[in-house]
Amino acid sequence: MPRPTRLKNTRSDDDQFQLRMVVAYGFMVLMFIVLISRFVYLQVLQHDHYMTLAQNNRISLVPTLPNRGLIVDRNGVVLAQNYSAYTLEVTPSKTGGLDATVAELGKLVDLTPRDMKRFKKFLSESRNFEPVALKMKLSEEEAARVAANAWRFPGVEVKARLFRDYPFKELTSHVLGYIGRINQKDQDQLEEDGKTANYRGTDYIGKTGLEAVYEDDLHGTSGFEEVETDAGGRAVRTLRRTAPINGNTLKLALDIRLQELADKLFGQRRGGLVAIDPQTGGVLAFLSKPGFDPNLFVDGIDSASWKGLNDDWQKPMINRALRGVYPPGSTFKPFMAMAALETGSIGYNDVRPAPAFFTLPGSSHQFRDSNKRGNGSANLARAIQVSSDTFFYKLAWDMGIDKIHPVLSQLGLGSKTGIDLDGEATGVLPSKEWKEKRFARYKPEVRRWYPADVVSIGIGQGFNAYTPLQMANGVATIANDGKVFKPHLVQEVVDAKTGKERRIEPQPLRQLPFKQENFEYVKRAMQSVLKPGGTAARIGVGLQYTMGGKTGTAQVVAIKQGAKYNSSAIAEQQRDHSWFVAFAPVEQPRIAVAVIVENAGWGAAAAAPIARALFDYYMLGKVPADLAGQLTTIKTGSVDPNAAARAQAERAAAEQETTDATPSP
Amino acid sequence: MQPHPLKRLWDFIKEPLDGWLMLFLGLIYVLSLFVLFSADNQDWGRLTAKFGYTVLGLAVMWGLAYMRPQLVMNFAPPIYLVGLLLLVGVALFGIVVNGSRRWLELGITRIQPSEIMKIAIPMMLAWFFQKYELSLNWRHYLVAGLMIVVPGALVLKQPDLGTATLIMAAGFFVMFFAGLSWKLIIGGLIAFLGSLPIIWNVMHDYQKKRVLTLIDPMQDPLGAGYHIIQSMIAIGSGGPWGKGWLNGTQTHLDYIPERTTDFIFAVYSEEFGLVGNVILVILYLLVISRGMMITARAPTLYGRLMAGAITLTFFVYAFVNMGMVSGILPVVGVPLPLVSYGGTATLSILVGQGMLMGIANQRK
């Protein structure tokens, strides 16, 4: 019976119903088989895959941080240490609402505008699921208050964190540098070096100074805890842990007492000072004035302080000892003397004129002597003693740059010393090639070396430019008869795990093939500088040990022909720099120093007294009477300064939990 | 000899109940207690509550099993009409929760009328077909279709795709057993597949997201895909034998969302493995098989249609829930029959089973 549209089947109702039941039942069984197949796929075929995922879900590796290594001076006085303090940390993704949470927290702890600014900055630098410090160094009371209310604040934690502290602040700023929070640039560098794994969980990294150079030693090796975590990221229990290995302790050659004394001797004046042990190349004092407080950088410096440091006309952020290049003035003369003797340009007793001025043949230009009456005539030693300019003008003119350059280059001038700090300046030891290169973009007349260029170079002016570090190392090289050391601040690295000390062996880079007599001659000449008739005779009064030195005055502005230099008449910043280089004792030198006091005038007036006082302390333990009360590192009146240092070291060691870092007495 | 009074009470209670169904449902229920105890972190709170509402549900079930289906049947039109009115009420005055208008505020309590329609639609249709059994023609199917589509559309508009699908499926099962033409079924299926693009366009974003998530959960592993991924990890890591009762790491470390309700199957699956899954599926299949037997033996058209629809609906719940938790169906809020925690869901299952037992008793 064909009907066009039928909604009901025509077969007998019972048959029809039976069929539909079979179809329905078959369909359901089939669907259940599909379901079982799915389970077989997930639970048998893909079991391993999902098991791994479940384990990954469950177990997370939480880095445990090593304590950053200490930095101590040669006597074990702690210069950089860690202390524990509570930090309030917020993980933005876990809070119900960041702003509301922060506002609520503000009722429990005192959040200063500085804290908020820093928090915003950190937020912008970190990812949503990372904890960000809201307030550092909570008081005990604040920490307790937050802990008691913790249940109200998901994603908020109070953690005990280690902070870096530089107890000597400005005094060590240019040596130690500072650590700071790892930024994107640091992160990229870590990735490039394949060190990211070791820095998981580490917030800080050495930015400058020794903190940066010895980062690998100081950081240590992160440990890991295998922690079972729930979906909220909370640790449920620890399954396994690998302990971190703390950072190694750096033991410096530097003596903080000497450093502090040098700092006090400078007072408010600007400049740099480097003292080196000529027998090892160990740096005994390394000062750049003014310094800055590195502690400001550890928590992230606020913009006002940062601006203050950068805008300061005294440029406290510039490491003058390492990066300041100055014409050496007359401190250059002993080096010139070495060059003249080594090249046979002059004999020990050759007497030459030392008049009031020197003129080049066929020129009326007067190269004047600093002694306006001149010094009559002199041999080389006498010319050093009285610092005769005209003698050295003539000497330089006679030698020519090609004889001067190679010898001075071997003495280390105009090249990096290789000290264990980053960013050392090269300075300029002039040569024809150097001038050609330096003025490559200028006209040939500018690039060309003129014979007259050498004249002012003879007295340490002209193109000459060296760092205090280079000068100190150069003097040390002369003092130890031509052993060129690579100066080093760090003397030992004390392994945090084994307590073994790895000495940075004093390795002479090279022994100069110069004549021993020449060294002796120049050293004697330098000794005579501090004797009656020498430019620093006043400094040598009452010396209880032998000492050699050379004064220097570096011109900041050129003096016009015929004009008279009058220090009181010109602005302070245009006054000459005061230089002094020295070593002691002459027979078996134990210390060599280069001091520059910016805009302080004549060398013997400002720089030389600093060197003398420093030496008196180093050789005899004598402290200038007027500074006696101000020196915190030196027990006043003590003839055995080591006793005070030991006491200090022991106290500092007792404060430290890291027993590995205890300095050997 | 007069039997002991307790024995008489036991006989009275047992009399309307179907032994096989009680056995299979009982086994599922016992399993569910163990799973819930584990899922609820070994807390007795939910377990006690579940026990409480089960007693209530069993009472209702017993009552329905005790009543003659012909009597129950007569309640179909009023229940359906009230349900429909309430749905209209929801559309007009409903409360919006989580972006859906599903609830109706009745002063003392809130109700979700779509839950009523889950049972009201098949009842109404079975009653309707029974009433016109002897004069059935195509018009009746059309009217029946409207009786499904109108409430279905109202629920769909709330929007609640899951419940709309379930209530319309229940209605469709009745029509299917009532002899709806195969041509229409197959034609309808083709038309449905053909209209999928249109359906896609009218779907809400969250619904689209669920479907996309199903296709590739990894697209949004911390967002929409999170539930599926975590439950699949739970099932897969359970392996053939399971991690053992109370030992599921996914469960106890909070990775499984909604682990006492919609996703409780993931908890079960992680701790009892493939073996446990097969046992549970077999138990469900046994319930369904018994339901189909009752359907086959039902003496009246209403009985057959109702029993068939209840059984198929039961299957759909079980299948859709396990399918969604194991990642082959989109995430729709369907509980696992008798296992998921929740009074309403358990009640609606037990109401259905009670009616089924009532129908089973009818032939005696």
Chai-1 contact restraints between the chains, C-beta under 6 A:
chainA,res_idxA,chainB,res_idxB,connection_type,confidence,min_distance_angstrom,max_distance_angstrom,comment,restraint_id
A,R6,B,S181,contact,1.0,0.0,6.0,A-B,restraint_1
A,L7,B,W138,contact,1.0,0.0,6.0,A-B,restraint_2
A,L7,B,Y141,contact,1.0,0.0,6.0,A-B,restraint_3
A,L7,B,S181,contact,1.0,0.0,6.0,A-B,restraint_4
A,K8,B,L136,contact,1.0,0.0,6.0,A-B,restraint_5
A,K8,B,G179,contact,1.0,0.0,6.0,A-B,restraint_6
A,N9,B,G179,contact,1.0,0.0,6.0,A-B,restraint_7
A,N9,B,S181,contact,1.0,0.0,6.0,A-B,restraint_8
A,Q16,B,G179,contact,1.0,0.0,6.0,A-B,restraint_9
A,R20,B,F177,contact,1.0,0.0,6.0,A-B,restraint_10
A,M21,B,A296,contact,1.0,0.0,6.0,A-B,restraint_11
A,Y25,B,M292,contact,1.0,0.0,6.0,A-B,restraint_12
A,M28,B,I288,contact,1.0,0.0,6.0,A-B,restraint_13
A,M28,B,F315,contact,1.0,0.0,6.0,A-B,restraint_14
A,M31,B,F319,contact,1.0,0.0,6.0,A-B,restraint_15
A,F32,B,V281,contact,1.0,0.0,6.0,A-B,restraint_16
A,F32,B,L285,contact,1.0,0.0,6.0,A-B,restraint_17
A,L35,B,M322,contact,1.0,0.0,6.0,A-B,restraint_18
A,R38,B,S326,contact,1.0,0.0,6.0,A-B,restraint_19
A,R38,B,I328,contact,1.0,0.0,6.0,A-B,restraint_20
A,F39,B,L274,contact,1.0,0.0,6.0,A-B,restraint_21
A,F39,B,N277,contact,1.0,0.0,6.0,A-B,restraint_22
A,L42,B,I235,contact,1.0,0.0,6.0,A-B,restraint_23
A,L42,B,G236,contact,1.0,0.0,6.0,A-B,restraint_24
A,Q43,B,G238,contact,1.0,0.0,6.0,A-B,restraint_25
A,Q43,B,G239,contact,1.0,0.0,6.0,A-B,restraint_26
A,Q43,B,P240,contact,1.0,0.0,6.0,A-B,restraint_27
A,Q43,B,L274,contact,1.0,0.0,6.0,A-B,restraint_28
A,V44,B,P240,contact,1.0,0.0,6.0,A-B,restraint_29
A,Q46,B,G236,contact,1.0,0.0,6.0,A-B,restraint_30
A,H47,B,G236,contact,1.0,0.0,6.0,A-B,restraint_31
A,H47,B,G239,contact,1.0,0.0,6.0,A-B,restraint_32
A,Y50,B,I233,contact,1.0,0.0,6.0,A-B,restraint_33
A,Y50,B,G236,contact,1.0,0.0,6.0,A-B,restraint_34
A,Y50,B,S237,contact,1.0,0.0,6.0,A-B,restraint_35
A,M51,B,S237,contact,1.0,0.0,6.0,A-B,restraint_36
A,L53,B,I233,contact,1.0,0.0,6.0,A-B,restraint_37
A,A54,B,I233,contact,1.0,0.0,6.0,A-B,restraint_38
A,A54,B,S237,contact,1.0,0.0,6.0,A-B,restraint_39
A,A54,B,T249,contact,1.0,0.0,6.0,A-B,restraint_40
A,A54,B,Q250,contact,1.0,0.0,6.0,A-B,restraint_41
A,N57,B,Y255,contact,1.0,0.0,6.0,A-B,restraint_42
A,R58,B,T249,contact,1.0,0.0,6.0,A-B,restraint_43
A,R58,B,L253,contact,1.0,0.0,6.0,A-B,restraint_44
A,D230,B,L253,contact,1.0,0.0,6.0,A-B,restraint_45
A,D230,B,D254,contact,1.0,0.0,6.0,A-B,restraint_46
A,A231,B,D254,contact,1.0,0.0,6.0,A-B,restraint_47
A,A231,B,Y255,contact,1.0,0.0,6.0,A-B,restraint_48
